Amino acid sequence: MVTKPIAKNIGARFALVVLTLALAFGHYFYNWYFGYRFFESRGGVQKEPNGWTRFGGIDKAWTTPIYLPACVVFEIRDKLHGPRPAPQPYGCIGILLIFAGSLFAGFAVASLIMAAVLHQRPILGRYLWRLWLVLLGWSWVLVPVELSWVYRWAVIY
């Protein structure tokens, strides 16, 4: 069976865009949910007997590698200005890098799905680029707590 390359197939391109956006949205919430659960499992979220919740108190946390550039920008901002609401342009750059990371992670899985559906060879891409992008976007690594995305929204803000 011979199929058109994805670049020439308008329907396939539209499906790739829609699937990428859906998976990027899913990736963001995947990071939010599992990042919080991993942070909690390492002792970063503690329930007090009086009903309050205490955040922080750990030195390592889990994050996805694709969010590390944004977290580095936020850490640079913290070193220069202290942990407070983001002065420009650091906040904009960091948030754009978070969204770009989720888009790349969504694109990686969407591209892999489309390659399998359209019977493209090699499915994992030349030099296995689809596999590497999926691993960067959907796997977890242990980093200093300041470089984790969950630390940004759970502890600092």
Summary of the structure (lengths in Angstrom):
residues: 157
radius of gyration: 18.6
end to end distance: 54.2
largest distance: 66.2
contacts: 475
relative contact order: 0.21
helix: 64%
strand: 9%
